[in-house]
Amino acid sequence: MSNDWLSKQGQSAGGGGKFRSGFVAIVGRPNVGKSTLMNAMIGQKIAIMSDKPQTTRNKIHGVYTTDEAQIVFLDTPGIHKPNSKLGDYMMKAADTALGEVDAVLFLADVSEGLGGGDRYIMERLKAAKTPVFLVLNKIDKVQPEELLPIIGQYKDFLDFAEVVPISALQGSNVETLLQQITRYLPEGPQYYPADQITDHPEQFVCAEMIREKILQLTREEVPHSIAVAIEDMRVQDNGVVYIGAVIYVERDSQKGIVIGKQGSLLKEVGKLARRDIETLLGSKTFLELWVKVKKDWRNQERILKDLGFRHE
């Protein structure tokens, strides 16, 4: 990216008091903190978080609005080598996002250093026609003097428009990142109402919150075999929101794990998920959960479509 282009962009961003808007993709290896960053920028939880890779499966759209600008963020699945039809979907979702946006945030874990996965993504980003930011996450885990050499390694590989070190978990430098992004946005309309924080329906976000709790509470053999579908969601006469959700697994043994001894694990999932859902909806919620087996659902096109996984 040329210095002329950057200076023109900076000049155009600074004056006139015009409203700016645009779409920004967050990309990076699995488990570098993309969902944590999304939630920190939006100021509310809309993307689920887990220490297990490939937590995000869909492009999660988060909306950040001020009096001067509106940024629509796309939290993409972690870029990795797929090993199922679901994995193929996730990678196509990430690739599609790169062609839809006004800027790209390449998020890297500064505490792990530059690895093969980062190089693979940066190779793909070399073809990007929009500004690419290097966002170095987890700066709380390294000493300040270690940052400059690490930044140099990344900049040797790709000419970034901006470099912003942050801690998404602690919120450090997130406001600075938002200000920098706004500078690069074109003048444009406000796409969503100022109080809207995502374009996903409430059912989708509720299903994701349930899935997050399962990821947090189950062992390694279960997480990627799980999908959650909201089958019923309505406000009852007493004002309580009723949600009936089905948790799909691939094997009978996984069903037993998710239910737990005498239903203990499923009850804990319901308790924790209901707490988050009530915060999201601002209403008392009655959450009912079932566990069903759909064998090898991650490789069955029809089931993936039924669960909301669509390339378009």
C-alpha positions in Angstrom: 0.0 0.0 0.0 1.6 3.3 -1.1 2.3 6.2 1.2 0.4 8.5 -1.3 -2.7 6.4 -0.9 -2.4 6.4 2.9 -2.0 10.2 3.0 -5.0 10.8 0.8 -7.0 8.4 2.9 -6.0 10.2 6.0 -6.9 13.6 4.5 -10.3 12.5 3.2 -11.1 10.9 6.6 -10.4 14.0 8.6 -12.7 16.7 7.3 -16.2 17.7 6.5 -17.9 16.0 9.4 -19.5 13.5 7.0 -20.9 10.2 8.3 -18.7 7.2 7.5 -19.7 3.6 7.2 -18.4 0.3 6.0 -17.8 -3.4 6.5 -14.7 -4.8 8.2 -13.6 -8.5 8.3 -11.7 -10.0 11.3 -9.5 -12.8 10.1 -6.8 -14.9 11.7 -5.8 -18.4 12.8 -8.2 -20.3 15.1 -8.1 -19.3 18.7 -6.3 -16.0 18.4 -9.2 -14.0 20.0 -11.4 -12.9 17.1 -14.7 -13.4 18.9 -13.3 -11.7 22.1 -12.2 -8.7 20.0 -15.6 -8.5 18.3 -17.4 -8.4 21.6 -14.9 -5.9 23.0 -15.5 -3.5 20.1 -19.3 -3.9 20.1 -19.4 -3.6 23.9 -21.8 -6.6 24.3 -21.5 -10.3 23.8 -22.7 -11.5 20.4 -20.0 -13.9 19.4 -19.3 -16.9 21.5 -15.9 -17.5 23.1 -14.0 -20.7 23.9 -10.4 -21.8 24.2 -11.1 -24.5 21.7 -10.2 -23.8 18.0 -12.9 -23.3 15.3 -15.5 -22.1 17.8 -16.9 -19.6 15.2 -18.6 -21.4 12.3 -20.6 -18.6 10.6 -19.7 -15.1 9.7 -21.0 -13.2 12.8 -22.0 -9.6 11.9 -21.5 -7.1 14.7 -22.6 -3.5 14.4 -20.7 -0.6 16.1 -22.3 2.8 15.8 -21.4 6.3 16.9 -22.6 9.8 15.9 -19.8 9.9 13.2 -19.7 6.4 11.9 -21.1 2.8 11.7 -18.8 -0.2 11.3 -20.2 -3.6 10.5 -17.8 -6.3 11.6 -17.6 -9.8 10.2 -16.1 -12.2 12.7 -15.0 -15.0 10.4 -14.2 -18.7 11.2 -10.6 -19.3 12.0 -8.7 -20.1 8.7 -7.5 -23.7 8.8 -7.3 -26.8 6.6 -10.8 -28.2 6.5 -11.5 -31.9 7.0 -15.3 -32.1 6.6 -18.0 -30.4 4.6 -18.6 -28.2 7.6 -14.9 -27.2 7.5 -15.3 -26.4 3.8 -18.2 -24.2 4.6 -16.2 -22.4 7.3 -13.4 -21.6 4.9 -15.7 -20.5 2.1 -17.3 -18.2 4.7 -14.0 -16.7 5.6 -12.9 -16.3 1.9 -16.3 -14.7 1.0 -15.9 -12.1 3.8 -12.6 -10.8 2.3 -14.4 -9.9 -0.9 -17.2 -8.0 0.8 -15.4 -5.5 3.0 -13.8 -2.0 3.1 -11.0 -3.1 5.4 -9.5 -6.3 6.9 -8.2 -6.8 10.5 -5.6 -9.5 10.5 -5.5 -10.7 14.2 -2.5 -12.5 15.5 -1.5 -13.8 18.9 1.6 -11.8 19.8 2.4 -14.2 22.6 2.8 -17.1 20.2 4.9 -15.4 17.6 4.7 -15.6 13.8 3.9 -19.1 12.7 3.1 -21.1 9.6 -0.7 -20.4 10.0 0.0 -16.6 10.0 2.1 -16.8 6.9 -0.6 -18.8 5.1 -3.2 -16.2 5.9 -0.9 -13.3 4.9 -0.2 -14.9 1.6 -4.0 -14.8 0.9 -4.2 -11.2 2.1 -1.6 -10.1 -0.4 -4.4 -10.1 -3.0 -6.7 -7.9 -0.8 -7.7 -4.7 -2.6 -8.6 -3.0 0.7 -6.5 -1.8 3.7 -5.2 -4.6 5.9 -4.6 -3.8 9.6 -2.2 -5.9 11.6 -3.8 -6.3 15.0 -1.5 -7.9 17.5 -3.6 -9.4 20.3 -2.6 -10.5 23.9 0.0 -7.8 24.5 -0.6 -8.3 28.2 1.4 -11.6 27.8 4.6 -10.1 26.5 7.1 -7.4 27.6 6.8 -4.0 25.9 10.4 -4.3 24.5 9.4 -7.5 22.7 6.8 -5.9 20.6 8.9 -4.0 18.0 10.9 -7.0 16.8 7.7 -9.0 16.5 6.0 -6.2 14.5 9.0 -6.1 12.2 8.7 -9.8 11.4 5.1 -9.3 10.3 5.8 -6.1 8.3 8.6 -7.9 6.4 5.9 -10.3 5.1 3.1 -7.8 4.3 2.7 -4.0 3.9 0.1 -3.3 6.5 -2.0 0.0 6.4 -1.8 0.2 10.2 -0.4 -1.8 13.1 -2.3 -1.7 16.4 -1.2 -3.8 19.4 -4.2 -4.6 21.7 -5.5 -6.9 24.5 -9.0 -7.8 23.5 -9.6 -9.5 26.8 -8.6 -6.5 28.9 -9.9 -3.9 26.4 -6.5 -2.3 26.0 -6.1 -0.1 22.9 -9.5 -1.3 21.5 -10.8 2.3 21.4 -7.7 3.4 19.4 -8.3 0.5 17.0 -11.9 1.7 16.4 -10.7 5.2 15.7 -8.1 4.0 13.2 -10.7 1.9 11.4 -13.1 4.8 11.1 -10.4 6.9 9.4 -10.3 4.4 6.5 -14.1 4.1 6.0 -15.7 5.8 3.0 -18.5 8.2 3.4 -21.8 6.3 3.5 -25.2 5.6 5.0 -26.1 4.2 8.4 -27.1 0.7 7.5 -28.6 -0.3 10.8 -30.5 1.5 13.6 -28.1 3.0 16.2 -29.2 0.5 18.9 -28.8 -2.6 16.8 -25.6 -4.6 17.6 -26.0 -7.6 15.2 -27.9 -8.5 12.1 -28.4 -12.1 13.2 -31.8 -13.0 14.5 -32.1 -13.5 18.3 -32.6 -17.3 17.7 -29.1 -17.5 16.1 -27.4 -15.7 19.0 -29.3 -17.7 21.6 -28.3 -21.0 19.9 -24.7 -19.9 19.8 -24.8 -19.0 23.5 -26.0 -22.5 24.3 -23.2 -24.0 22.1 -20.6 -21.9 23.9 -21.6 -23.4 27.3 -21.3 -26.9 25.9 -17.8 -26.1 24.5 -16.8 -24.9 27.9 -18.1 -27.8 29.9 -17.4 -30.9 27.7 -14.2 -32.8 26.9 -12.2 -32.7 23.7 -14.1 -35.4 21.8 -17.4 -33.5 21.8 -17.1 -29.8 20.8 -16.9 -30.0 17.0 -19.6 -32.6 16.9 -22.2 -30.3 18.3 -24.8 -28.1 16.7 -27.7 -26.2 18.3 -31.0 -25.4 16.7 -33.8 -23.3 18.3 -37.0 -25.0 17.5 -39.4 -22.8 19.5 -39.1 -19.3 20.8 -42.0 -17.2 22.0 -43.2 -14.8 24.7 -45.6 -16.5 27.0 -48.7 -14.9 28.6 -46.7 -14.2 31.8 -44.1 -12.3 29.9 -41.4 -15.0 30.2 -39.6 -15.9 26.9 -39.9 -19.7 26.2 -37.0 -21.2 24.2 -36.9 -24.9 23.2 -33.6 -25.9 21.7 -32.2 -29.2 20.4 -28.5 -30.0 20.8 -27.3 -32.3 18.0 -24.4 -34.7 18.4 -23.0 -37.3 16.0 -22.8 -40.4 18.3 -24.7 -42.0 21.1 -21.7 -41.8 23.4 -21.5 -38.0 22.9 -25.2 -37.7 23.8 -24.4 -39.3 27.2 -21.5 -36.9 27.7 -23.6 -33.8 27.0 -26.5 -35.0 29.2 -24.1 -36.0 32.0 -24.8 -38.1 35.1 -28.5 -37.8 36.0 -28.7 -34.9 33.6 -26.2 -32.8 35.6 -24.2 -31.4 32.7 -27.2 -30.5 30.6 -28.7 -28.7 33.6 -25.5 -26.7 34.0 -25.5 -25.8 30.3 -29.0 -24.6 30.7 -28.3 -22.5 33.8 -25.3 -20.8 32.3 -26.8 -20.2 28.9 -30.1 -18.9 30.3 -28.1 -16.2 32.3 -26.5 -14.9 29.1 -29.7 -15.1 27.1 -31.6 -13.1 29.7 -28.9 -10.4 29.5 -29.2 -10.4 25.7 -33.0 -10.3 25.6 -33.6 -8.2 28.8 -36.3 -10.6 29.8 -36.9 -13.6 32.1 -36.4 -16.8 30.1 -37.4 -20.5 30.4 -35.0 -22.6 28.5 -35.7 -26.2 27.6 -33.0 -28.4 26.1 -33.0 -31.8 24.3 -30.1 -33.8 23.0 -30.5 -35.8 19.7 -28.1 -37.8 17.6 -27.6 -36.9 13.9 -24.9 -39.3 12.7 -22.1 -37.6 10.8 -24.1 -34.4 10.4 -21.0 -32.4 9.6 -20.6 -34.2 6.2 -24.3 -34.2 5.2 -25.2 -31.2 3.0 -29.0 -31.4 3.7 -28.4 -31.4 7.5 -25.9 -28.5 7.2 -28.5 -26.4 5.3 -31.2 -27.3 7.9 -28.9 -26.0 10.6 -28.3 -22.7 8.8 -24.9 -23.4 7.1 -25.2 -21.8 3.7 -22.3 -20.6 1.5 -24.3 -17.6 0.2 
